[in-house]
Amino acid sequence: MEKLWEVYALKYAERNSRTRADSFLFDDDHSSPHDMDYFIWVLKSDDQTIVVDTGYDAVEAERRDRPILRDPAQSLEVLGINADDVDTVIITHLHYDHAGGLNRYPKAKFHLQKSEMEFATGPCMCGEVLQMPFTVDHVCEMVRKVYSGRVIFHDGDGAVDDGVTVHCIGGHSRGLQVVRVKTASGYICLASDASHYYENYIKQKPFPIVVDMENMISGYAKIQKLASQKSLVIPGHDPLVTKVFPLVGVTDFTWRLDSGPQKSIKGL
């Protein structure tokens, strides 16, 4: 029998100085405010814990002038998890806000798409435009993990554990992968930056940081097929996640996703 997982979103930062032009191409409204939240995710079964993405730390926050609300690795403590003990981490892609805390997981092996490692260390990084979402220290840290035998590469679809699979989407970054998780409510798709917001995949509106537009657009359909229902596609940065899923405890930073949304989502 396939294992069932609990799934949590842990918020560690937010940006409230953005507009819709920062989130959507070809949108008629360019100037309205459009906030962004930053998350890592946790998968828990009876016998295993998996962390999805590692966020970015205070050093990176200062460098980019994007403050954090709490340290992503320390945020795991709300769920009784010590980052030192985690043995499995999935990195959806190597952008600064998803792979900035690799060294906080000393026992972990990291699941990554082969194409993302090639992209982040290849000739495309010779130009500033494609470099912008990456931080060289983070990429070098992943290279060190490769050399120490702690990276498990996937080439397209791959299994991480019973009930947990990864699927390469691309689009936003060459090797961007999403995570499909079996829960009591059905399959959840943690879309990460395959869809920053619900509106990206519901209305087919591309995000402005894009490597391959065709893959980004086709990815919107693929992530919906990976989930048992559209409302179980979890976008990577949408503050609406914190409004429609139940809060864990009395914190303002952790939400449980596997029970499904508790409020309706416009367009679904």
C-alpha positions in Angstrom: 0.0 0.0 0.0 1.4 3.4 -1.0 2.5 5.6 1.9 0.5 8.7 2.8 2.2 12.0 3.6 1.4 15.1 5.6 2.5 18.2 3.7 3.4 21.6 5.2 4.2 25.0 3.8 6.7 27.1 5.9 6.9 30.8 5.2 10.2 32.4 5.8 10.1 35.8 3.9 7.8 38.1 2.0 8.1 41.0 -0.5 5.4 43.7 -0.4 6.9 46.2 -2.8 6.1 44.4 -6.0 3.5 45.1 -8.7 1.6 42.9 -11.1 4.2 43.7 -13.8 6.7 41.7 -11.7 4.5 38.7 -11.7 2.7 38.4 -15.1 3.6 39.0 -18.7 0.9 40.3 -21.1 -1.3 41.5 -18.2 -3.4 44.6 -18.7 -2.8 45.8 -15.1 0.9 46.6 -14.6 0.9 48.9 -11.6 -1.3 47.3 -8.9 0.5 46.0 -5.9 1.2 42.3 -6.0 2.9 40.7 -2.9 5.1 37.6 -2.9 5.6 35.1 -0.1 8.6 32.7 0.2 8.2 29.1 1.4 10.0 25.9 2.0 7.9 22.7 2.2 8.0 19.6 4.5 6.7 16.1 3.7 6.1 13.8 6.7 5.1 10.2 6.8 5.1 7.7 9.7 8.8 7.0 9.2 10.3 9.7 7.0 10.8 13.5 6.7 11.6 15.1 3.4 12.4 18.9 3.0 11.6 20.5 -0.3 13.9 23.5 -1.0 16.1 25.3 1.5 15.2 29.0 1.1 17.8 31.7 1.6 19.6 32.9 4.7 20.4 36.2 6.4 23.5 36.8 4.4 21.7 36.4 1.1 18.8 38.5 2.5 21.2 41.4 3.1 23.0 41.0 -0.2 19.7 41.2 -2.1 18.0 43.6 0.3 15.2 41.0 0.8 14.9 40.5 4.5 13.8 37.2 6.0 11.1 36.8 8.7 12.9 33.7 10.2 15.7 31.4 9.3 14.3 28.6 7.0 16.2 25.8 8.6 15.2 26.9 12.1 11.6 27.1 11.0 11.5 23.3 10.9 11.5 23.2 14.7 7.8 24.2 14.7 7.2 20.6 13.3 9.7 19.0 15.7 12.3 18.6 13.0 16.0 19.3 13.4 17.8 20.2 10.1 20.8 18.3 11.3 18.8 15.0 11.2 17.1 15.4 7.8 18.5 12.9 5.3 16.5 13.8 2.2 16.1 17.2 0.5 14.5 17.9 -2.8 15.8 21.0 -4.6 13.2 22.2 -7.2 15.8 24.4 -8.9 18.9 26.3 -8.0 17.6 29.9 -7.8 18.8 31.8 -4.7 15.5 31.6 -2.9 15.2 27.8 -3.3 18.8 26.6 -2.7 20.4 29.0 -0.3 20.7 26.8 2.7 22.3 23.6 1.5 24.9 23.6 4.2 22.3 23.5 6.9 21.6 19.8 6.2 24.8 18.0 6.9 23.4 14.5 6.6 21.1 15.0 3.6 21.2 13.7 0.1 19.9 16.2 -2.4 17.5 15.4 -5.3 18.1 17.6 -8.3 17.5 17.5 -12.1 20.5 16.8 -14.2 19.6 19.6 -16.5 19.5 22.1 -13.7 23.0 21.4 -12.6 24.2 21.6 -16.3 22.3 24.9 -16.7 23.6 26.5 -13.5 27.2 25.6 -14.3 27.2 26.0 -18.1 27.7 28.6 -20.8 24.4 30.3 -20.2 25.8 31.6 -16.9 28.3 33.8 -18.8 25.6 36.5 -19.2 24.2 38.7 -16.4 20.5 38.3 -17.3 20.4 34.5 -16.8 22.8 34.7 -13.8 20.5 37.0 -11.9 18.3 34.5 -10.1 21.3 32.4 -9.1 23.9 32.9 -6.4 27.3 31.5 -7.3 28.1 30.4 -3.7 24.9 28.3 -3.7 25.7 26.7 -7.0 29.3 26.0 -5.8 27.9 24.5 -2.6 25.8 22.1 -4.7 28.9 21.2 -6.8 30.7 20.3 -3.5 27.7 18.0 -2.7 28.2 16.3 -6.1 31.8 15.7 -5.3 31.0 14.3 -1.9 28.5 11.9 -3.4 25.4 13.5 -1.9 23.4 14.5 -5.0 20.9 12.1 -6.6 20.3 13.3 -10.1 17.0 12.8 -12.0 16.6 13.1 -15.8 12.9 13.9 -16.1 10.5 11.9 -13.9 11.9 10.2 -10.9 11.0 8.5 -7.6 12.2 9.9 -4.3 10.3 7.7 -1.8 7.1 5.7 -1.8 4.4 8.2 -2.8 6.8 11.0 -3.7 8.0 11.7 -7.2 9.7 14.5 -9.1 8.8 15.7 -12.6 10.9 18.1 -14.7 8.9 21.1 -16.0 11.6 23.6 -17.0 10.4 27.0 -18.2 11.3 29.3 -15.4 14.7 27.5 -15.1 16.1 24.8 -17.4 15.8 22.0 -14.8 12.9 23.2 -12.6 11.1 20.2 -11.1 7.9 19.8 -9.3 7.0 17.4 -6.5 4.0 15.0 -6.5 3.0 13.7 -3.1 0.4 11.1 -2.1 -1.8 12.3 0.7 -5.1 11.4 2.3 -6.8 14.0 0.1 -5.2 12.7 -3.1 -2.1 13.7 -5.0 -0.7 17.2 -4.2 1.6 18.9 -6.7 4.0 21.2 -5.1 4.5 23.4 -8.2 7.3 25.6 -6.8 8.1 28.1 -9.6 6.4 26.2 -12.3 3.6 28.4 -11.1 4.5 31.2 -8.8 0.8 32.2 -8.3 -2.5 30.5 -8.8 -3.2 33.0 -11.5 -0.2 31.8 -13.5 -1.6 28.3 -14.1 -5.3 29.1 -13.9 -5.2 32.0 -16.5 -2.1 30.8 -18.4 -0.2 34.0 -17.6 3.6 33.5 -17.8 6.0 34.7 -15.1 8.5 37.3 -16.4 11.6 35.3 -15.5 11.6 32.6 -18.1 14.2 30.5 -19.9 11.8 28.6 -22.2 8.3 30.0 -22.7 7.0 26.9 -24.4 7.9 24.7 -21.4 6.5 27.2 -19.0 3.1 27.3 -20.8 2.9 23.5 -21.3 4.0 23.1 -17.6 0.7 24.8 -16.5 -1.2 21.9 -17.9 1.2 19.2 -16.7 1.1 20.3 -13.0 -2.7 20.2 -13.1 -2.6 16.6 -14.4 -0.1 15.6 -11.7 -2.6 16.7 -8.9 -5.8 14.7 -8.1 -7.7 18.0 -8.4 -6.7 21.5 -9.5 -7.0 22.9 -6.0 -4.2 20.5 -4.9 -1.7 22.3 -7.1 0.3 24.5 -4.7 2.0 27.5 -6.3 5.4 28.5 -5.1 5.0 32.1 -3.9 1.3 32.9 -3.6 0.2 34.6 -0.3 -3.3 33.1 -1.0 -1.9 29.8 0.2 -1.8 31.3 3.7 -5.5 32.3 3.4 -7.0 29.1 2.1 -5.1 26.4 4.0 -5.3 25.8 7.8 -2.7 27.4 10.0 -0.6 25.0 12.2 -0.8 26.0 15.9 -0.7 29.7 16.8 2.2 30.6 14.5 1.8 32.8 11.5 4.3 30.9 9.5 3.2 27.2 9.0 0.3 25.8 7.0 -0.9 22.3 6.5 -1.7 21.4 2.9 -2.6 17.8 2.8 -6.1 18.4 4.2 -6.9 20.4 1.1 -7.9 24.1 1.0 -10.5 25.2 3.5 -11.8 28.0 1.3 -12.6 28.2 -2.3 -10.0 29.5 -4.8 -11.3 31.8 -7.6 -11.1 30.1 -10.9 -11.0 26.5 -9.6 
